[in-house]
């Protein structure tokens, strides 16, 4: 429940921040002060952010011999940087001073959304909150100041910073959850579906920015099949560690991941963009949220599948619609979300193979009306 509330509050905050973007940017542009400018110019230095929130904590963890956390904290930096870079390249949002025509303190040549500084700063916080309880508010205060510096200096809107902070914290929380997973069924499902969301979103961003072609996924499927066979025959420590935290029981370890990539690849090969990309996003978010919401809050059995719930299906439709409606007419977005979640509930075929194809096909068909 806490995670659901946090997600809803984040979406509300993002919506409110978007409404405040331009007035707040203009207000801050008129508040320039020599002392504040000097302070924020230091705080915003990228090397200082990395030093305070990553290098120093990593050194302390090594000193305390908490080696198991090192790759996860480092991964939060790498994954946060990757998603920030790809989102900037895909969305191409202008900086505030480019749109509102004022003179900022500093100039940036890259797109604005999201704030890379905020993403990277907040990605470290879940680990720092857990591992440095006495110092955690110092780290949090520093991360907030980093985010504020980007707005004060005129290079980001409030929504750039809010989304970046939320994205970064989600990445850090997800990695920490994998590390500290209690291995009960729901927590494993949560890990699996969050991986589902991150992987699908990453594929779409790589496609949208031209860094990935559908056929590039074929070698990944082949390699993944080989890894699954290896995991079935041998008890490899690293593979077993991940499978214990994510995999559903099946004859082939990692079967869900394989069918996920197969379904996405087929969709991207068959349908043109943007229908294929948004279809994959409906699948990525709708399927994941319908499963998690259904398992946690579902009470009414689905008439098509006793293992699914009506509440889960409705949640998937809502999320799928919200993902698609910025890019397609409302009736196409709604139709694709509804059909995708009906297909997701069918018990006789793997939904990883059918849902993205169904979503993209319906989007393409209805958008032609």
N, C-alpha and C positions, 0 to 999 in steps of 0.2 A: 504493500500500500504506500509506503514512504517513497518508493521509486516512482510510482504512478503520480503521486502528488507533486514530486519534484519535477517530473516531466511536464505536467500541466502548468505549474508555476513558471517554468522556463519558457514555454510557448507564450504564456500571457506577457511575461516580461519582454520577450522579443517583439511581440506585437506593439506593446506600449512604447518601447524604445524606438521602433520604426517611426511612429507618429511624432516622436520628439527629435528625430534626427536633425532636421534642418534648423529649427529654432535654437536647439542647444548648440549646434555647430556655430551659428552666427553669434550667439551669446559668448561662447568661449573665445571666438575670434576677437571680440572687443575687450577681453579681460587680460590682455597680455601685460605681464609684470616682470621686471628684470630678474628679481629673485626667483620667482616661480619658474620662469623660463630656464634659468640656469639649472635649477633643481631637476626639472623634468627632462632636460637635455641629457643629464647624467643618468637618470633612472631608465630612460628609454634605450640606452645603449645595449645592443643585442648581446654583446659579450658579457655584460654585467648580469643580464637576466640568466644566461647559461651558467655563469659562475656561481651566483647566489642560489639558484633553484635546482641545479643539477650537479655541477662539479663539487661544490662544498658538501652537499648531502651524500654524494657517492663516496667521497673521501671519508666521511664520518662512518658510513656503513662498512667500508673496508676496515677501518680502525676498530669497529665494534664486531667485526667478523660476521656480519649479516650478509653473506655473499649471495644468498638466494634471491634477494631483492634487486640486485644490481642490473640484471638484464631487463627486468620489468620497468624499472625507472628509466633506464636508457631507451627502452622501446617506446615509452610514452613521448619522449622528445622526438624520436624519429617518425612515429606515426602521426603525431600532431603536426609536425612540419610538412609531412607528405600531404595530409588532407587539406591543410591551409593553402599550400601551393596549388593543388589541383582545383580547389574551389575558387581561388582567385582567377586562375586561368580560364575556368569554365564560365564564371558569372561576369567577369570584366566590369565590376562596378567602379564608377569614377570616384576619385577622392573628393572630400567635401569642398576643398578650395577650387577644384576644377568645375564643379557644378554651381557653387554659390559665389564664385568670383571674388575671393578675398585672398590676402597674402598670408600664407602659413609661416610658422617659424622655420620649418624644414620642408623639403620637397621629397616625395617618393615617386619612383617611376612605375612601380608595380600596381595592379588593381587593389581596391580597398577591402573587399569582402571575402573572407572574414579577417579580423586582425590576427596576423601571425604571432605577434608578441603576446596577445591575450591567450591565444590557443596554447602556445608553448608554456607560458607561465602557469596557467591553471591546470595543465595536464600533469604537472608534478604534484599538485596539492593533495590528492587522495593518499599518495604514498607518504608525503611529509606529515600529514595529519596523523597517520597511524604510527609512524616511526619516530617522530620528534614531537611528542605531546607537549613538552614544556615550551618549545620554540615555535609551535605550529602557527600561532597568531602573528608572529613576526614574519614568517614566510607568507601567510595570507595577506598581511598588510602590504608587503612588498609587491605581491602579484597584483593587488588592487591598484597600487600606485603606478605600476607598469601600464595597466589598462587605462588609467586616467591620463597618463602622459601622452598616449596616442591621440586622445581627443583634444587635450589642451594644445598640443602642437599642431593641430589642424589637419592631421593626416587620416583620421578615421571618424566615422559617425558613431553614435552610441550603439546602434544595432550591430555594427561591425564588431564592436568590442563585446557586447552581450553574447552574440552568437559564438564568437571565438572563445570566450570564457566557458560557455556551456559545452561547446564541442570538446575543448581541451579537458575539462573536468570529466566528461563522459568517457573519453579515451582512457584517462588515468584510472577512473573507477572500474572500467571494464577489465583492464589489465590487472589491477589489484584484486578484483573479484576472482579472476582465473587463478591467481596465485594463492588466495586464501579460501578457495571454494570448499564448502563443507560436504560436497559430493552427494547431497540428497537429490531426489529426482527433479524437484523444481529448480534448484540452483544450477544443476547441470543443464536443464532446459534453458534457463536464462543465459548461461554462457553460450550455448549453441545458437540461440536466436540472435543474440547480440553479435556473434561472429557472422551470422547470416546477414545482418544489417550492414555491418562494416564492410564485408566482402562485396556484397551487391552494390553498395554505394561507391566503393573504390573502383569497381569495374566500369560503372556508368561514367564516373568522372574521367577515368583514363580513356574511355571511348570518346567522350564529349570533347576532350582536349587533344585528341589525335595521337595519343601515346600508345593506344592499344587497338588492334584489329581483332575481329572475332576468331579468325583462324589461329591467332596466338594462344588462345585458350586450349586448343587441342593438345599441344604438348603437356600442358598442366594436367589435363584429364588423364593422359597416358602415364605420366609420372605419378599422379595420385593413385591410379590403379595399382601400379607397382608397389607403392608404399603400403597400400591396403593389404596386398598379398604378403608383404614382408611382415606387417603387424600380425597377420593371422598365423604365420608360421613361427615367428620368433617373439620373445618377450623383450622387445627393445625398450630401454628405460625411458627415453625421451618420448617415443610414440605412446607408450603405456601411460605416461604422465598426462598427456593431452587427452587421450581417449577416455581415461578415468574421469576427466572433468567435463567432457562434452558429448561423447558418443552415446547413441542409443544402442541397446543390444541388437545385434544382427549377425547374419552368417559372414558378412564381409565388413571388417572394421572400416569406419569412415564412409560407409555407403551413402549416407545423407549428403556428405560433402561432394561426392562424385556426381550424384544425380543433380545436385544444385548446379554444378558447373556445366553439366550436359544440357540441362534445361535452359540455362542462360545462353549458352553457345548457340543452340538451335534457334532461339528467339532472335538473337542478334544476326544470325545468318539469313533467316527467312524474311524478317520485316525491316523496312527502312527506318532510319531515325526521323523524327524523334519518337515514333510509336514504339520501336523496339526498346529504347532506353527508358522511357516512362513505364512501359510494360514491366520491365525488369524491376523498376523502383516500386511499382504497385505490389509485385510479388515479394520483393525484399522486405518492405515495411508491413504490408498487409498480412502476409503469411506469418511473420514473426509476432506481430502484435495480437493477431487472432489466437495464436497458440498460447502466448503468455497470459493474455487477459482471460481466455477461456479456462486455463488451468487454475488461475488464481481466483477468479470471480464468477466463473460460469456455474450455473445451477440448472439450466434448462437444456435437456439433451436435444441435439440436432436431429430432425426427422430423417435425414439422409445418412447420418453416421452417429451411432451411439457414443463414440469416443470423442466427438466434438460437441460444442455447446453453441446455442443461439447467441449468447452474450459474446463469445469469442468471434463468431462470424460478423456480428454487427460492428465490433471494434475494428475488425479487418477492413470492412467496407468503409467506415469513417476515415481511417488512416489512408487507405488506398485512394479515396476520393481527394483528400487534402493534398496528397502527393501529386496527383495528376492535374488537378484543376488549374494550377497556374500556367499550364502548358497547352491544355486542350479545352474545348467548350465544356460547360458543366455537365451536359447530358452525356457526352462521350466519357468524361472522367467518372461519372456516377455509374454508367452502364458497365464500364470496364472493371470498376471496383466490385460491383455486385456479381458479375459473371465470374470474376476471378475467385471470389470467396465461395461461390457455389461450387466451382470446380475444386477448390481447396478442400471442401468437405466430403468429396466423393471418396469412398473407402477402397475402391478396387484398382486404383493406379496411384503411383507416387506423385504427389502434388508438386514436387520440385520439377518434374518434367512437364506438367500440364499448365500450371498457373501462369508462368510468364508468357507462354505461347497464347493462352486464352486472353490475358490482359492486353497484350500488344495487338492481337487480332481484332478485338472489339474496339480498341482505341482507333485503329486504322479505319475500320469499317464505319464507325459512327462519325468520325471526323470528316468523312466524305459527304455526309448528308447536308 
